[in-house]
Amino acid sequence: MPMTLEVKPPGEAKMAAAIREKTEKEVLEGETAEEKAEREKDETLHRGWSKVMSDLSLHPAARRVVGEYRDIFCDEIPKLSPRRSVEFAIDLEPRHPPPARLPYQLSFGEFDEMRRQLDDLLAKGFIRPSISPFAAPAFFVAKKDGSLRMCIDYRAINKITIKDKYAMPRLEELLNRLRGAKIFSVLDMRQFFYQLRIRLGDELKTAICTRYGNYEWLVMPFGICNPPPTS
Protein backbone atom coordinates (compact mmCIF):
# COMPACT_ATOMS: atom_id res chain seq x y z
CA MET A 1 0.00 0.00 0.00
CA PRO A 2 1.59 3.32 -1.03
CA MET A 3 2.45 5.81 1.72
CA THR A 4 1.40 9.43 1.55
CA LEU A 5 3.65 12.09 3.00
CA GLU A 6 2.08 15.34 4.08
CA VAL A 7 4.43 18.26 3.59
CA LYS A 8 3.37 21.43 5.35
CA PRO A 9 4.23 24.79 3.80
CA PRO A 10 6.95 26.75 5.65
CA GLY A 11 4.43 29.31 6.84
CA GLU A 12 2.15 26.66 8.32
CA ALA A 13 5.06 24.97 10.13
CA LYS A 14 6.07 28.30 11.70
CA MET A 15 2.48 28.91 12.75
CA ALA A 16 2.26 25.46 14.41
CA ALA A 17 5.50 26.11 16.30
CA ALA A 18 4.22 29.51 17.45
CA ILE A 19 0.96 27.96 18.69
CA ARG A 20 2.86 25.25 20.57
CA GLU A 21 5.14 27.86 22.18
CA LYS A 22 2.12 29.98 23.16
CA THR A 23 0.38 26.95 24.68
CA GLU A 24 3.45 26.05 26.75
CA LYS A 25 3.72 29.67 27.92
CA GLU A 26 0.05 29.72 28.95
CA VAL A 27 0.53 26.51 30.94
CA LEU A 28 3.48 28.03 32.78
CA GLU A 29 1.60 31.28 33.42
CA GLY A 30 -1.39 29.37 34.77
CA GLU A 31 0.59 27.36 37.33
CA THR A 32 0.27 28.07 41.03
CA ALA A 33 3.09 29.47 43.16
CA GLU A 34 3.62 26.02 44.70
CA GLU A 35 3.77 24.39 41.25
CA LYS A 36 6.21 27.02 40.00
CA ALA A 37 8.47 26.58 43.04
CA GLU A 38 8.41 22.79 42.62
CA ARG A 39 9.19 23.07 38.90
CA GLU A 40 12.09 25.49 39.47
CA LYS A 41 13.43 23.28 42.26
CA ASP A 42 13.29 20.23 39.97
CA GLU A 43 15.02 22.11 37.14
CA THR A 44 17.77 23.26 39.51
CA LEU A 45 18.34 19.77 40.93
CA HIS A 46 18.54 18.17 37.48
CA ARG A 47 20.46 20.84 35.57
CA GLY A 48 23.31 18.39 35.05
CA TRP A 49 20.91 15.80 33.61
CA SER A 50 19.60 18.34 31.10
CA LYS A 51 23.16 19.19 30.08
CA VAL A 52 24.00 15.53 29.45
CA MET A 53 20.81 14.91 27.46
CA SER A 54 21.46 17.95 25.26
CA ASP A 55 24.86 16.57 24.20
CA LEU A 56 24.43 15.56 20.55
CA SER A 57 27.43 13.21 20.74
CA LEU A 58 25.74 11.05 23.40
CA HIS A 59 25.29 7.46 22.17
CA PRO A 60 21.61 6.47 21.73
CA ALA A 61 22.00 3.53 24.14
CA ALA A 62 23.54 5.81 26.77
CA ARG A 63 20.79 8.36 26.17
CA ARG A 64 18.13 5.76 26.96
CA VAL A 65 19.85 4.81 30.23
CA VAL A 66 20.36 8.42 31.29
CA GLY A 67 16.76 9.23 30.44
CA GLU A 68 15.46 6.28 32.46
CA TYR A 69 17.43 7.17 35.61
CA ARG A 70 16.88 10.93 35.65
CA ASP A 71 16.28 11.00 39.42
CA ILE A 72 19.87 10.03 40.24
CA PHE A 73 21.36 12.88 38.18
CA CYS A 74 20.96 15.52 40.90
CA ASP A 75 23.25 18.54 41.02
CA GLU A 76 22.68 18.81 44.78
CA ILE A 77 21.77 16.49 47.63
CA PRO A 78 18.22 17.66 48.44
CA LYS A 79 17.96 16.32 51.99
CA LEU A 80 19.71 14.46 54.81
CA SER A 81 20.83 10.96 53.80
CA PRO A 82 19.75 7.93 55.86
CA ARG A 83 22.22 6.26 58.21
CA ARG A 84 24.34 3.54 56.63
CA SER A 85 26.84 0.96 57.83
CA VAL A 86 29.73 3.43 57.39
CA GLU A 87 29.66 6.66 59.42
CA PHE A 88 32.20 9.42 59.99
CA ALA A 89 33.68 9.19 63.49
CA ILE A 90 35.72 11.77 65.40
CA ASP A 91 37.90 10.25 68.14
CA LEU A 92 39.84 12.78 70.25
CA GLU A 93 42.98 12.41 72.32
CA PRO A 94 42.21 12.34 76.07
CA ARG A 95 42.78 15.20 78.52
CA HIS A 96 42.20 18.05 76.08
CA PRO A 97 39.59 20.77 76.70
CA PRO A 98 37.15 21.39 73.83
CA PRO A 99 38.72 24.01 71.52
CA ALA A 100 36.47 27.05 71.11
CA ARG A 101 37.26 30.15 69.07
CA LEU A 102 35.44 33.39 68.26
CA PRO A 103 33.85 34.07 64.84
CA TYR A 104 36.05 35.61 62.16
CA GLN A 105 35.39 39.11 60.87
CA LEU A 106 33.34 39.17 57.67
CA SER A 107 32.63 41.86 55.10
CA PHE A 108 29.16 43.35 54.73
CA GLY A 109 28.39 41.25 51.66
CA GLU A 110 29.65 38.07 53.31
CA PHE A 111 27.13 38.48 56.14
CA ASP A 112 24.23 38.07 53.71
CA GLU A 113 25.93 35.12 52.01
CA MET A 114 26.54 33.48 55.39
CA ARG A 115 22.87 33.80 56.27
CA ARG A 116 21.82 32.39 52.88
CA GLN A 117 24.12 29.36 53.08
CA LEU A 118 23.18 28.61 56.70
CA ASP A 119 19.49 28.74 55.81
CA ASP A 120 20.09 26.35 52.90
CA LEU A 121 22.02 23.88 55.09
CA LEU A 122 19.33 24.06 57.78
CA ALA A 123 16.55 23.47 55.25
CA LYS A 124 18.30 20.35 53.93
CA GLY A 125 18.95 19.05 57.45
CA PHE A 126 22.75 19.07 57.10
CA ILE A 127 23.24 21.24 60.21
CA ARG A 128 21.26 22.12 63.33
CA PRO A 129 21.53 24.76 66.09
CA SER A 130 24.13 23.82 68.70
CA ILE A 131 25.07 24.54 72.31
CA SER A 132 28.28 22.52 72.02
CA PRO A 133 31.40 23.56 74.01
CA PHE A 134 33.31 23.18 70.72
CA ALA A 135 33.40 26.11 68.29
CA ALA A 136 35.28 26.52 65.01
CA PRO A 137 35.03 29.79 63.04
CA ALA A 138 33.63 29.92 59.51
CA PHE A 139 34.99 32.00 56.62
CA PHE A 140 34.66 32.28 52.84
CA VAL A 141 36.89 31.40 49.91
CA ALA A 142 36.12 32.71 46.42
CA LYS A 143 35.57 30.07 43.72
CA LYS A 144 36.54 30.41 40.05
CA ASP A 145 33.02 31.44 39.06
CA GLY A 146 33.03 34.28 41.60
CA SER A 147 30.72 32.60 44.11
CA LEU A 148 31.74 32.06 47.74
CA ARG A 149 32.44 28.71 49.37
CA MET A 150 31.95 28.54 53.13
CA CYS A 151 34.90 26.89 54.89
CA ILE A 152 35.45 25.96 58.53
CA ASP A 153 38.75 26.44 60.36
CA TYR A 154 39.02 23.06 62.12
CA ARG A 155 42.77 23.31 62.79
CA ALA A 156 42.32 23.38 66.58
CA ILE A 157 40.23 20.19 66.75
CA ASN A 158 42.35 18.51 64.06
CA LYS A 159 45.38 18.84 66.35
CA ILE A 160 43.76 16.70 69.05
CA THR A 161 42.02 14.23 66.74
CA ILE A 162 43.37 10.67 66.63
CA LYS A 163 44.47 10.22 63.01
CA ASP A 164 43.37 7.17 61.06
CA LYS A 165 46.34 5.01 60.05
CA TYR A 166 44.81 3.81 56.82
CA ALA A 167 47.14 3.07 53.90
CA MET A 168 45.98 5.11 50.94
CA PRO A 169 46.38 3.41 47.52
CA ARG A 170 49.45 4.44 45.51
CA LEU A 171 48.76 6.09 42.17
CA GLU A 172 51.45 4.06 40.39
CA GLU A 173 49.91 0.77 41.55
CA LEU A 174 46.46 1.86 40.44
CA LEU A 175 47.76 2.77 36.98
CA ASN A 176 49.58 -0.57 36.67
CA ARG A 177 46.32 -2.42 37.32
CA LEU A 178 44.82 -0.72 34.26
CA ARG A 179 47.31 -2.41 31.91
CA GLY A 180 45.51 -3.90 28.95
CA ALA A 181 42.20 -2.19 29.71
CA LYS A 182 40.38 -0.55 26.81
CA ILE A 183 37.10 0.63 28.33
CA PHE A 184 37.08 2.92 31.36
CA SER A 185 34.24 4.07 33.60
CA VAL A 186 34.47 7.26 35.63
CA LEU A 187 32.38 7.81 38.75
CA ASP A 188 32.26 11.24 40.35
CA MET A 189 29.91 11.32 43.33
CA ARG A 190 28.08 14.59 43.74
CA GLN A 191 28.70 16.23 47.14
CA PHE A 192 30.11 13.02 48.64
CA PHE A 193 30.85 14.70 51.98
CA TYR A 194 27.17 15.45 52.47
CA GLN A 195 26.17 11.83 51.78
CA LEU A 196 27.99 10.45 54.83
CA ARG A 197 26.40 10.85 58.27
CA ILE A 198 28.38 11.64 61.43
CA ARG A 199 28.43 9.02 64.18
CA LEU A 200 25.85 9.63 66.89
CA GLY A 201 27.40 11.67 69.69
CA ASP A 202 30.15 13.16 67.53
CA GLU A 203 28.01 15.92 66.02
CA LEU A 204 28.86 18.39 68.81
CA LYS A 205 32.58 18.13 67.89
CA THR A 206 31.87 19.71 64.50
CA ALA A 207 30.24 22.86 65.92
CA ILE A 208 30.85 26.10 64.04
CA CYS A 209 30.45 29.64 65.37
CA THR A 210 28.94 32.44 63.29
CA ARG A 211 27.42 35.87 63.93
CA TYR A 212 24.05 34.15 63.52
CA GLY A 213 24.68 31.57 66.23
CA ASN A 214 26.39 28.20 66.58
CA TYR A 215 25.56 25.12 64.54
CA GLU A 216 26.77 21.52 64.37
CA TRP A 217 26.96 19.20 61.38
CA LEU A 218 24.96 16.02 60.89
CA VAL A 219 26.97 15.15 57.76
CA MET A 220 30.72 15.09 57.16
CA PRO A 221 32.00 18.70 56.84
CA PHE A 222 34.89 20.05 54.79
CA GLY A 223 38.13 20.84 56.60
CA ILE A 224 38.03 18.23 59.36
CA CYS A 225 40.70 15.51 59.33
CA ASN A 226 40.24 11.79 58.54
CA PRO A 227 37.66 12.04 55.71
CA PRO A 228 39.93 10.43 53.03
CA PRO A 229 40.32 7.14 54.97
CA THR A 230 36.57 7.14 55.61
CA SER A 231 35.93 7.60 51.90
N, C-alpha and C positions, 0 to 999 in steps of 0.2 A: 504494500500500500504506500503510495507516494506521500512524502512529508511536505507540509506547507510551512514555510518560515515567514513570520510576520515581521517586517522591517518597519519600525516607526520612523517618521521623519525627524530630523534633528530638532526642530522646534517642539514637537510633541514630547520627545525624550527630555528636553530641558524643562518643559512644563511639569512632567511627572516627577522629576527630581525636586523641583521647587515645591510641589504639593507635599511630597514626602518630608522635606525639610520643615515645612510649615506645620505639618501634623506633629512631628517630633517636638518642635518648639512649643506647640500648644499643650502637649502632654507634660512637658517640663514646667510650663508656667502654671498648669493646673494642679501640681502636686502640693501637698501640705508641707508645713515647715519641718515636721518630723520625717516625712518621706525625703525631702531635700537633704536634710542632715544625714540620713542613713545612706542616701545615694553618694553624697560627697565623701562620707567616711569610707564607703566601699571602694570608691575610685582611688582614694588616697592609699588605702591598704594594698590595693592590687595594681599600683602604677607600674611596678616591675613586670607583672604579668602582661599588661597591655604593651609594654615595650618589646617583650619577647615575641608576642604574637604579631606585631607589626613588622618584624624582621622578614623581608622577602626571601632571604637566603635560608630560612628555617625549613628543614626537610619535612615533607608532608606527614610522615609517620611521627616525627617529633612534635609536629603541630597538633596532631590528634591527642597525644599524651598530655601535652601542656594544657590543651583546652579542657581535657577531662578532669585534671587535678588543679583547677584554678585556685581553690581555697588554700592550697599550701604555698602559693606564690605571694606571700604577704611581705610588704616592705617593712612593716613594723609588727612587733608582738602586741596584739591588742589587749591582752589581759594576763594576770598572774598564772603561770604554768602550774599544773598539779605536782605534788611531791612524787619523786621517783626514787629508785634504789640508790642513786648517786646524789649526794648533797654536798654543798660547799661548807667545810668545817674550818673554824678558826680556833686553834689551840695556842694558848699563851704560856709563856714562861712564868713560873711561880714567883711570888713575892715582888710583883710590880704593881704600883697603883695605876688605875685606869688613866691613860693620857687624855687630857682635855685641853683644847686650845680655843682661842677666841676667833670669831669670824674675820675673814680678810676684808680689807676695804675694797669696795666695788665702785665703778663709775655709775653715773645716773642711769645710763641706758642699760647697764648690766643688771640693775635692780629689777627692772621690768622683765628682762629675760629670765632672771632667776625665779621670779614668781610664776612665769609661764611654764617653765620646765618642771618646777615643783608640782604645780597643779596637774600637769600631764602625767607625771610619775605617780601621783596620788590617785588619779582617776583610773589608772591601769592596775593599781594595787601593788606596784613595785616598791613603794616606801610607805611608811606610816609615821605619825607623830611619835616622838620619843622623849622619855625622861631619863635616858641612860646616863651614867656617870662618864661615859666615853664621849668625846666630841672632836671631830676632825673638820677643819675648815674647807669650804668649797670655793672654787674659783673658775674662771673661764679661759679657754684656749681657742683662738680663732682657727676655723677650718679653711680649706682652700676655697670653698665657695662663699666665704665671707660670714657664714653662720658661726654661732658660738657653741662649743662643746663644754658642758659642765664637768669639771674634774674635782676629785677629792684628794686632799693632801693627807695620805695615810702613812706618812713616813714614821710618825711616832709609834703607832701600833705595829707597824711592820718590824720595827726594831725588837719588839718583845714577842713576836710571833714565832712559834716553833716551825722551822722551815721543813717542807716535805723533801725527803731525800729520794726523789724519784728520778731514775735515769731517763733523760729525754733522748729520743731517737736521733742518731747522727744522720745528717743530710747525705753524706757520701754513701752510707749503707742503704738508705732509702732509694737513692738513684741507682745503685747497683742492682737492686731487686727489680728494677724496671727493664732490665736487659732483655731484649727480644720482644718486648711489648709493642703493639701497634695501635691499640685503641685505648684511650685514656678517658677517665671520667673525673670531673672536678666537682667537689661539693663544698660550697661556701655557705655555712649556716648563718642566717640572718639574726643579728643581735644575740649571739650565743650566750653571752654573759647573763642576759635577762631570762634565759630559758632554764637556768639552774638555780634551784632554791637553796637558801641558807639553812643549815642545820638548826633545829629548834633549840632556842637558848643562846644562840650565837648572834642573833640579830642585833642585840644591844651593842655589840662590839663594833658594828659598822656605822654607828651614829655620826651624823654630820651636823654642823652648826651653821645656821644662816641668820640673816637679819629677820627672817620670817619665822624663826623657831628652829627646833631640832627635830631631825627625822632619822629613822633607821631603815636599813634596806631589808627586804624580804627575798631579794634575788642577789646574785653575785655582782658586786659593784666593780667599776674600773679602779685601778690604782692600789688595790690591796694585794698582798703577796700570796703566793701558792695557787693562783688560778691555773697556770699552765699544767702542772701535774694533775689537777682535778680534771682538766679537759681531756 
